[in-house]
Amino acid sequence: MKNNKNSNKKAAQKKKNMSFNQICGSIIVPIAVVVLAAGLIIFGTNSGKEDKNMTEENVKVLVEMENGEDFVLELYPEYAPQTVQNFVDLVTDGFYDGVGFHRVVDGFMAQGGDPEGTGMGGSGVNIPGEFAANGFTQNTLSHTRGVISMARSQDPDSASSQFFICYDDASFLDGQYAAFGKVVEGMDTVDGFLDVERSYNAMGEEAVPTQPITMKKVTIIE
């Protein structure tokens, strides 16, 4: 019985490691590849923007989809202030209008915010990684169902515009990625992304929508 228990524990750890590697392999690495190919150094802090007053209160964001459905995000600056401010700035600039979700994985997450729709694009500005593994210990928001978090490359300070919304518990990502809010209304809309037919990506995931899943309009509502 003891050997079986140890075997099961090792199998569970192996599955967890595989899930983490899938994040590193497909949410994240392609962004770094594009940067290297272009010969540009874009990783770093948001030093190119003028200093602004940081958002201190929770912010609600309405995401209206092209299919007429919508959902509402609540952003929590207490956990990740620069991440929230970056997202608010992009929404205010209309950056996400017309941008879609390019990777949707059953039981894991829906990833969007890439203007190229390939998993390789961003806004051109990068922000510090507000998570424990990067020395930012105040972010204790766990990656549970409905939580929104930032995608990044292997560089901890490379998050830009891409984000993902968790379908199920993904707490193995805690401390590695900057969770910064949660879907508080309309999670059924996000669940509906799973109904779209998907093809396989390079990681072997059935994740690439064959029909666009597009955000028509993203606005701050309070």
C-alpha positions in Angstrom: 0.0 0.0 0.0 2.9 2.4 0.8 4.5 1.9 -2.6 1.1 2.6 -4.4 0.7 5.8 -2.4 4.2 7.0 -3.4 3.5 6.1 -7.0 0.3 8.0 -7.1 2.0 11.0 -5.5 4.7 11.0 -8.2 2.1 10.7 -11.0 0.2 13.7 -9.6 3.4 15.8 -9.4 4.3 14.8 -13.0 0.9 16.0 -14.2 1.3 19.3 -12.4 4.8 19.8 -13.9 3.4 19.1 -17.4 0.7 21.7 -17.0 3.2 24.3 -15.9 5.4 23.4 -18.9 2.5 23.9 -21.2 2.1 27.4 -19.9 5.8 28.1 -20.4 5.7 26.5 -23.8 2.8 28.2 -25.4 1.5 31.1 -23.5 4.9 32.5 -23.0 7.8 31.4 -25.1 6.5 32.6 -28.5 6.6 36.2 -27.3 10.3 35.9 -26.5 10.9 34.3 -29.9 9.4 37.2 -31.7 11.4 39.7 -29.7 14.7 37.9 -30.4 13.8 37.5 -34.1 13.2 41.2 -34.4 16.5 42.0 -32.6 14.7 44.3 -30.2 14.9 44.5 -26.4 11.5 45.3 -25.1 11.6 43.4 -21.8 11.7 45.7 -18.8 9.6 48.1 -16.8 7.1 50.6 -17.9 9.7 53.4 -18.0 8.6 54.8 -21.3 5.3 56.2 -20.0 4.8 59.3 -18.1 4.3 58.8 -14.3 0.6 58.6 -13.5 -1.4 58.4 -10.4 -1.8 54.7 -9.7 -5.3 53.3 -9.5 -5.9 52.4 -5.8 -9.6 51.4 -5.8 -11.0 48.2 -7.4 -12.0 48.8 -11.0 -14.8 47.1 -13.0 -14.4 46.4 -16.7 -17.2 45.5 -19.1 -16.1 43.2 -22.0 -18.7 43.1 -24.8 -18.2 40.3 -27.3 -18.9 40.3 -31.0 -21.6 37.7 -30.5 -23.6 40.1 -28.2 -22.7 38.4 -24.9 -20.6 40.1 -22.3 -18.8 39.6 -18.9 -17.5 41.9 -16.2 -14.0 41.9 -14.6 -13.1 43.3 -11.3 -9.5 44.4 -10.9 -7.7 44.3 -7.6 -4.8 46.8 -7.3 -4.1 45.7 -3.7 -2.5 42.6 -5.2 -0.9 43.9 -8.4 -1.0 47.7 -8.7 1.2 48.2 -11.8 -0.5 45.3 -13.6 -3.9 46.8 -12.9 -2.8 50.2 -14.0 -1.4 48.8 -17.3 -4.6 47.0 -18.0 -6.7 50.1 -17.2 -4.5 52.2 -19.5 -4.9 49.7 -22.4 -8.6 49.6 -21.9 -8.8 53.4 -21.8 -6.8 53.6 -25.0 -9.2 51.2 -26.7 -6.3 48.7 -27.2 -8.5 45.6 -26.6 -11.4 46.6 -28.9 -11.5 44.1 -31.8 -8.9 41.8 -30.2 -9.7 38.2 -29.5 -9.0 35.0 -27.6 -6.5 32.9 -29.5 -6.0 30.0 -27.1 -8.8 28.2 -25.2 -8.1 25.0 -23.3 -10.7 22.9 -21.5 -10.2 22.7 -17.8 -7.4 25.3 -17.9 -7.8 28.8 -19.3 -8.8 31.1 -22.1 -6.0 33.4 -23.3 -6.4 36.7 -25.2 -5.2 40.2 -25.6 -2.8 39.6 -28.5 -3.5 42.1 -31.3 -1.7 39.7 -33.7 -3.9 36.7 -32.6 -0.9 34.4 -32.7 0.3 34.4 -29.1 3.3 36.4 -30.1 2.0 40.0 -29.9 1.8 42.7 -27.3 1.3 46.4 -26.7 5.0 47.3 -27.1 5.3 48.1 -23.4 6.3 45.6 -20.7 5.7 45.8 -17.0 7.3 44.3 -13.9 6.1 40.9 -12.8 4.1 41.3 -9.7 4.4 37.8 -8.2 6.3 36.1 -5.4 8.9 34.4 -7.6 9.9 37.9 -8.8 10.2 39.3 -5.3 6.7 40.8 -5.1 5.2 39.0 -2.1 2.0 41.1 -1.7 0.3 39.3 -4.6 -1.5 36.5 -2.8 -4.4 36.2 -5.2 -4.8 32.5 -6.2 -5.4 31.3 -9.7 -8.9 29.9 -9.1 -11.9 29.8 -11.4 -12.6 33.1 -13.0 -9.3 34.8 -12.0 -7.5 36.8 -14.6 -3.7 36.8 -14.8 -1.0 38.1 -17.1 0.8 35.9 -19.6 4.5 36.5 -20.1 7.7 35.1 -21.5 10.4 33.4 -19.5 11.6 36.9 -18.5 9.6 37.7 -15.3 9.3 41.4 -16.4 7.9 40.7 -19.9 4.1 40.9 -19.4 2.5 43.3 -21.9 -1.1 43.0 -23.0 -1.8 39.2 -23.1 -3.9 37.8 -20.2 -5.7 34.6 -19.4 -8.8 33.7 -17.5 -8.8 30.5 -15.5 -11.6 27.9 -16.0 -10.7 25.7 -13.0 -8.2 25.8 -10.2 -4.7 26.5 -11.5 -3.1 27.3 -8.1 0.1 25.7 -9.3 0.6 29.0 -11.1 0.5 31.0 -7.9 3.6 33.0 -7.3 4.7 32.6 -10.9 2.2 34.8 -12.7 0.6 38.1 -11.8 -3.1 37.4 -11.0 -4.9 40.8 -10.8 -8.6 40.4 -10.9 -11.6 38.1 -11.4 -14.7 37.6 -13.6 -17.5 38.8 -11.3 -20.4 38.6 -13.8 -20.9 36.6 -17.0 -18.6 33.7 -16.4 -21.0 31.7 -18.6 -19.9 33.9 -21.5 -16.3 32.8 -20.9 -17.4 29.2 -20.6 -19.1 29.6 -23.9 -15.7 30.0 -25.6 -15.3 26.2 -25.1 -18.2 25.6 -27.4 -16.3 27.0 -30.4 -14.6 24.4 -32.5 -10.9 24.4 -32.0 -7.9 22.9 -33.8 -4.6 21.7 -32.3 -1.7 24.0 -31.6 2.0 23.2 -31.6 1.8 22.0 -28.0 -0.7 19.4 -29.0 -3.6 21.2 -27.3 -7.0 21.4 -28.9 -6.9 25.2 -28.3 -7.0 27.3 -31.5 -10.5 28.6 -32.3 -11.5 28.0 -35.9 -13.9 30.9 -35.6 -12.9 34.3 -34.1 -13.7 34.9 -30.4 -13.5 38.6 -30.4 -13.9 41.4 -27.9 -16.0 44.1 -29.6 -15.7 46.7 -26.9 -13.9 46.8 -23.6 -14.7 49.7 -21.2 -14.2 50.9 -17.6 -17.7 51.0 -15.9 -16.7 51.9 -12.3 
